[in-house]
Amino acid sequence: MKIKINRESFFKVFQIAAAVAPARSPKTILQNIKLDVTADTVILTATDTEVGVRLTVPNPEIMNPGKAVVPVSRLSMILRESNDEFLTINASDDKILITGQNSRFELQAQNPDEFPDVAYFDDKDFYEVQGSVFKELIKRTLFATDSESSRYALGGVLLEMGDDTVIAVGTDGRRLAKMEGSLDKVGNPKPETATIVPSRSMQLMERILPEGDTKVQISTRANDLLMKGPSGVFYTRLVEGRFPKWRDVLPKRDKTNRIDIPVGQMYTALRQAAIVTSEESRGVDFTFKDGSLVLTNNTAEVGQSRIEMPVAYTSDELTITLDHRYVADFLKVLPQEKSFIFDVENGEAAVYCETEDKYGYVIMPLSKDRR
């Protein structure tokens, strides 16, 4: 096997595959990346058996087809430290030669036949989603998951596939994020499919999603999910367990206060109010009164803060205490020039924040003894 590649473009693809390969594993072969070279394509394959990728290398010069297994850590250092525009990778049964204009590296080779396969995307029934839409679904829900929890299946994002809509939901039991997007059905995929994708898989998947209107294909099965895009195929096993009944968490109330708040202005005020919070005292009081929102915090060992901003609020004075981190997480994933609705009933009920593009976020208030 022998190929010549552009170092920079190859390194971009290699880094994604390297993020999948485990740093340590009882199966040392998994600490490598497999190169499959045909007459016209070069595919990089990496897996930890739970997650896998098959990525296409752009514009390679193929001299000899074949296959090889290369160590992730060593090749990564070579690609990072080299200043050559092009590198040649030449693999034989016992060694791998990587050469540039003024450099030459020789690495030990392993048997590529021992490397496990990663599933191909050959399904005829699947869903199609715009890459930019799926990126936004991940961005706005992933942060709310809890990979450390043993309750339910909180260490993943729930995906509900309908006839023309995909809903993504993430929760850690104290807050919940929900985002909707459009999808298309190709063939006859299983109707009303709901799957829980591990948080780490979602992070990795986001890295290979295309921008703009380019669509990706998604196939959901009983125990795994496959996604195919322009750069290759992504495979992941699913989270086992039962996801909370998230629709029951969304507030349903007759009397409430819906306040329109600018995202950027709120985020700036919140960061200022949070300066005097501590690990033990994370609560910030949100007080609505007389056309203003006042953010206050009083931490005995640190000090006090009081930040005021104008809002369109004319009802009776209302105060609710929220963990500033949970509010900030929501604000960080929104366009700063936009606004959102802050739906609050009283100081004890959950807050519901929503945007015009079908994004909803529930935050449970802090009790008095946790403020």
C-alpha positions in Angstrom: 0.0 0.0 0.0 1.4 3.4 -1.0 -0.3 6.8 -1.1 0.6 10.5 -1.2 -1.5 12.9 0.8 -1.8 16.6 1.5 -0.7 16.7 5.2 -3.1 19.4 6.3 -6.3 18.0 4.8 -5.3 14.4 5.8 -4.7 15.6 9.4 -8.2 17.1 9.7 -9.8 13.8 8.8 -7.3 11.8 10.9 -8.0 13.9 14.1 -11.7 12.9 13.9 -10.8 9.2 13.6 -8.2 9.6 16.4 -10.9 10.9 18.7 -12.8 7.6 18.3 -9.8 5.3 18.9 -9.2 4.6 22.6 -6.0 5.8 24.2 -5.9 2.6 26.2 -7.5 -0.8 25.5 -7.0 -4.5 26.3 -7.2 -4.9 22.5 -4.1 -3.0 21.4 -5.2 -3.1 17.8 -7.9 -0.6 18.6 -5.3 2.0 19.4 -4.6 2.2 15.7 -6.4 3.5 12.6 -6.9 1.3 9.6 -6.2 2.6 6.1 -8.2 0.9 3.3 -6.8 1.9 -0.1 -8.6 1.0 -3.3 -7.9 2.2 -6.8 -9.7 5.5 -6.2 -10.4 6.0 -2.5 -8.7 6.0 0.9 -10.8 5.2 3.9 -9.8 5.7 7.5 -11.4 3.4 10.0 -11.4 3.8 13.8 -13.4 2.1 16.6 -13.6 1.4 20.3 -16.3 -1.3 19.5 -19.0 1.1 20.9 -18.4 3.9 18.4 -16.9 3.7 14.9 -16.1 5.8 11.9 -15.3 5.2 8.3 -14.0 8.5 6.8 -13.0 9.4 3.3 -9.6 11.1 2.7 -9.9 14.0 0.3 -7.9 14.0 -2.9 -5.3 11.3 -2.3 -2.7 10.2 -4.8 -2.9 6.4 -4.9 0.2 4.6 -6.0 -0.6 1.1 -4.7 -3.9 -0.1 -3.3 -3.8 -2.2 -0.1 -4.5 -1.8 3.6 -2.5 -1.0 6.7 -2.9 -0.3 10.4 -1.1 2.8 11.8 -0.6 3.8 15.5 -2.7 6.8 16.4 -0.4 8.5 18.8 2.8 8.3 16.6 1.2 9.3 13.3 -0.7 12.1 15.0 2.7 13.6 16.2 4.2 13.2 12.8 1.3 15.0 11.1 1.3 17.7 13.7 5.0 18.4 13.8 5.8 18.0 10.1 5.9 21.1 8.0 5.8 19.3 4.7 2.9 20.0 2.4 2.7 16.4 1.2 3.6 13.1 2.8 3.9 9.6 1.4 2.7 6.6 3.4 4.2 3.3 2.2 3.2 0.2 4.2 4.5 -3.3 3.9 3.9 -6.4 6.1 6.3 -5.4 8.8 6.8 -1.7 8.6 5.2 1.7 7.6 7.4 4.4 6.0 6.2 8.0 6.2 8.4 10.3 4.2 8.3 14.0 3.4 10.7 16.3 1.5 13.3 16.3 4.3 11.9 13.7 6.7 11.6 10.0 7.1 9.8 7.9 9.8 9.6 4.2 10.1 6.9 2.7 12.3 6.1 -0.9 13.2 3.2 -2.4 11.3 0.4 -4.6 12.7 -1.8 -7.1 10.8 -4.7 -5.1 9.3 -6.8 -8.3 9.1 -7.0 -8.2 13.0 -8.7 -4.8 12.9 -12.5 -5.1 13.6 -15.0 -4.0 10.9 -17.1 -0.9 11.3 -20.6 -1.2 9.9 -21.3 0.0 6.3 -24.4 2.1 5.6 -26.4 0.0 3.1 -29.9 0.5 4.5 -32.6 1.3 2.0 -35.0 2.8 4.6 -33.7 5.8 6.5 -34.2 9.4 7.5 -32.6 12.5 5.9 -31.7 15.6 7.9 -29.8 18.8 7.0 -26.4 18.7 8.5 -26.8 22.2 9.9 -30.1 21.3 11.5 -28.6 18.2 13.2 -25.7 20.2 14.4 -28.0 22.6 16.1 -30.1 19.8 17.6 -26.9 18.4 19.2 -25.5 21.8 20.3 -28.8 22.8 22.1 -29.4 19.5 24.0 -26.1 17.8 24.6 -25.0 20.1 27.4 -28.1 19.1 29.5 -27.2 15.4 29.7 -25.6 13.7 32.6 -23.0 11.1 31.7 -22.3 10.3 35.4 -25.9 9.5 36.3 -27.1 5.9 36.9 -30.7 7.0 36.8 -32.7 6.2 33.7 -30.7 6.9 30.5 -29.6 10.4 31.2 -26.1 9.9 29.7 -27.5 10.4 26.2 -29.7 12.5 23.9 -33.1 11.1 23.0 -33.9 11.3 19.3 -37.6 10.9 18.3 -38.1 10.5 14.6 -41.5 11.2 13.3 -43.0 11.6 9.8 -41.5 15.0 9.1 -39.9 16.1 12.4 -37.0 15.0 14.6 -37.0 16.0 18.3 -33.9 15.9 20.4 -34.1 15.9 24.2 -31.4 16.0 26.9 -31.8 16.1 30.6 -29.9 15.5 33.9 -33.0 15.6 36.1 -32.6 19.2 37.1 -33.0 20.8 33.7 -34.2 19.7 30.3 -33.5 20.9 26.8 -35.7 20.1 23.8 -35.1 21.1 20.1 -37.1 20.3 17.0 -36.0 20.1 13.3 -37.3 19.0 10.0 -36.5 15.6 8.4 -37.5 13.6 5.3 -38.2 9.8 5.1 -36.6 7.7 2.4 -38.2 4.3 1.8 -40.1 3.0 4.8 -38.1 3.5 8.0 -39.6 2.3 11.3 -42.3 4.8 12.3 -42.1 6.9 15.4 -38.6 5.7 16.2 -37.1 6.8 19.5 -33.4 6.1 20.3 -31.0 7.3 23.0 -27.6 8.2 21.6 -24.7 8.4 24.1 -23.4 11.9 24.8 -19.9 11.1 23.7 -21.2 9.7 20.4 -23.2 12.9 19.9 -20.0 15.0 20.4 -18.1 12.9 17.9 -21.0 12.9 15.4 -21.2 16.7 15.4 -17.6 16.9 14.2 -18.3 15.1 10.9 -21.6 16.8 10.2 -21.6 19.0 7.1 -22.5 22.6 7.1 -25.4 24.2 5.3 -28.1 22.4 3.3 -26.1 19.2 2.7 -28.1 16.3 4.1 -27.0 13.3 6.1 -28.7 9.9 6.2 -29.7 8.3 9.5 -30.7 4.7 10.1 -31.9 3.7 13.5 -31.9 0.0 14.6 -32.7 -1.8 17.8 -29.3 -1.4 19.4 -27.3 1.0 17.2 -27.5 4.0 14.9 -25.7 4.7 11.6 -25.2 8.1 10.1 -23.8 8.7 6.6 -22.6 12.0 5.3 -20.3 13.4 2.6 -17.2 12.6 4.7 -18.1 9.1 5.7 -20.1 6.9 8.0 -20.5 7.1 11.8 -21.7 4.1 13.9 -22.7 4.1 17.5 -24.3 1.7 19.9 -27.3 3.1 21.8 -27.9 3.7 25.5 -29.9 1.0 27.1 -32.5 2.0 29.6 -35.6 4.1 30.0 -35.7 7.8 29.2 -37.9 10.0 31.5 -41.3 10.9 30.2 -40.0 14.3 29.1 -43.3 15.7 27.9 -44.6 15.5 31.5 -41.8 17.8 32.5 -42.9 20.7 30.3 -44.9 23.2 32.3 -48.7 23.2 31.8 -50.3 26.2 33.4 -53.1 28.6 32.9 -51.7 31.7 34.6 -48.1 32.6 34.0 -45.8 35.5 33.1 -44.2 35.4 29.7 -41.3 37.9 29.5 -39.4 38.7 26.3 -35.7 39.1 27.2 -32.7 39.9 24.9 -30.2 37.0 25.0 -27.0 39.0 24.9 -28.1 41.5 27.5 -29.2 38.8 29.8 -26.0 36.8 29.4 -23.9 39.8 30.2 -25.9 40.6 33.3 -25.8 37.0 34.5 -22.1 36.7 34.1 -21.7 39.8 36.3 -24.1 38.6 38.9 -22.3 35.2 39.1 -18.9 36.8 39.9 -19.6 36.4 43.7 -21.1 32.9 43.5 -19.2 29.9 44.9 -19.3 26.1 44.6 -21.5 26.0 47.7 -23.7 29.0 46.7 -24.6 28.9 43.0 -28.0 30.4 43.3 -28.8 33.8 41.7 -32.1 35.5 42.6 -34.1 36.7 39.6 -36.5 39.5 40.7 -39.0 40.9 38.2 -40.6 44.2 39.2 -41.6 47.6 37.7 -40.2 47.1 34.2 -36.9 45.6 35.3 -35.1 42.4 36.1 -32.7 42.5 39.1 -30.1 39.7 39.5 -28.7 39.4 43.0 -26.4 37.1 44.9 -25.2 37.1 48.5 -22.4 34.7 49.3 -21.1 34.9 52.9 -17.5 34.0 52.1 -17.3 36.1 48.9 -19.6 39.1 48.8 -22.7 40.5 47.1 -23.8 41.4 43.6 -26.7 43.4 42.2 -27.2 43.8 38.4 -30.3 45.5 36.9 -31.6 45.4 33.4 -34.8 46.7 31.8 -37.5 44.2 30.8 -41.2 44.4 29.7 -42.7 43.3 33.1 -45.5 45.1 34.8 -47.1 42.5 37.1 -46.6 42.0 40.8 -43.0 41.6 42.1 -41.8 38.0 41.6 -38.5 36.4 42.7 -37.1 33.0 41.7 -33.7 31.5 42.5 -31.9 29.6 39.8 -28.5 27.9 39.4 -26.6 30.5 37.3 -24.7 27.7 35.4 -28.0 26.2 34.1 -29.2 29.6 32.8 -25.8 30.4 31.3 -25.7 27.0 29.4 -29.0 27.9 27.8 -27.9 31.4 26.8 -24.5 30.3 25.4 -26.1 28.2 22.6 -28.4 31.0 21.3 -27.6 33.8 18.9 -26.7 36.7 21.1 -28.6 39.2 19.0 -31.9 37.3 19.4 -34.4 37.3 22.3 -36.3 34.5 24.1 -39.4 34.0 26.3 -38.8 33.6 30.0 -42.0 31.8 31.2 -42.3 31.9 35.0 -45.3 31.3 37.2 -44.0 31.9 40.7 -40.9 31.4 42.8 -41.4 27.6 43.3 -42.4 26.3 39.9 -40.1 25.4 37.0 -39.1 28.1 34.6 -39.6 27.4 30.9 -37.5 29.3 28.3 -38.4 29.1 24.7 -37.3 30.6 21.4 -39.1 31.2 18.1 -37.2 28.3 16.4 -38.8 25.5 18.5 -36.3 25.3 21.2 -37.5 24.8 24.8 -35.5 24.7 28.1 -36.9 23.8 31.6 -35.0 24.8 34.7 -36.0 23.7 38.2 -35.7 26.4 40.8 -33.4 26.0 43.8 -35.1 25.4 47.2 -34.4 27.9 50.0 -32.0 25.6 51.7 -29.8 25.2 48.6 -29.5 28.9 47.7 
